[in-house]
Amino acid sequence: MAEELFNEQDADLLSQLEERVVKALEAVGTLRKEKLALQKEIDRLNAELSAAKSKNKTAASRISKLLDQMELPSVE
């Protein structure tokens, strides 16, 4: 009788442990998918930022050239 009770307790503990392990594995899988999605979003945003910086640099250069032209005295 004591062995049966011990075995039932062991079985319950193992079952609980198995449930916890399964939940942990599911959580790890979900977190890995989320991490991958977030990394892709970071890469996309970094590319967008790089493009914006490039456009900003081009615009600043054009504005600087226009200002330089405006400041030049006309030769008569």
C-alpha positions in Angstrom: 0.0 0.0 0.0 2.8 2.4 0.9 4.5 1.6 -2.4 1.3 2.3 -4.4 0.9 5.7 -2.6 4.6 6.5 -3.2 4.3 5.5 -6.9 1.1 7.6 -7.3 2.9 10.6 -5.7 5.9 10.1 -7.9 3.6 9.8 -11.0 1.8 13.1 -10.0 5.1 14.8 -9.4 6.5 13.6 -12.8 3.3 14.6 -14.5 3.5 18.1 -13.0 7.2 18.3 -13.9 6.4 17.2 -17.5 3.7 19.9 -17.8 6.1 22.5 -16.6 8.8 21.4 -19.0 6.3 21.4 -21.9 5.2 24.9 -21.0 8.8 26.1 -20.7 9.6 24.6 -24.2 6.6 26.3 -25.7 7.6 29.6 -24.1 11.2 29.2 -25.5 9.8 28.6 -29.0 7.5 31.6 -28.8 10.3 33.8 -27.5 12.6 32.7 -30.3 10.0 33.5 -32.9 9.4 36.9 -31.3 13.2 37.6 -31.2 13.5 36.7 -34.9 10.6 39.0 -35.8 12.0 41.9 -33.7 15.5 41.4 -35.2 14.0 41.7 -38.7 12.2 44.9 -37.6 15.4 46.3 -36.2 17.2 45.5 -39.5 14.4 47.2 -41.5 14.5 50.3 -39.3 18.3 50.5 -39.5 18.1 50.4 -43.3 15.4 53.0 -43.2 17.5 55.2 -40.9 20.6 54.8 -43.1 18.6 55.9 -46.2 17.2 58.9 -44.3 20.7 59.9 -43.2 21.9 59.6 -46.8 19.0 61.8 -48.0 19.7 64.3 -45.2 23.3 64.5 -46.2 22.5 65.0 -49.8 19.9 67.7 -49.0 22.4 69.5 -46.6 25.0 69.5 -49.4 22.6 70.9 -51.9 21.5 73.6 -49.5 25.1 74.5 -48.7 25.9 74.9 -52.4 22.8 77.1 -52.9 23.8 79.3 -50.0 27.3 79.5 -51.4 26.0 80.6 -54.7 23.7 83.3 -53.1 26.6 84.7 -51.1 28.9 85.1 -54.1 29.1 88.7 -55.3 28.1 89.1 -58.9 31.1 90.1 -61.1 30.4 93.1 -63.3 
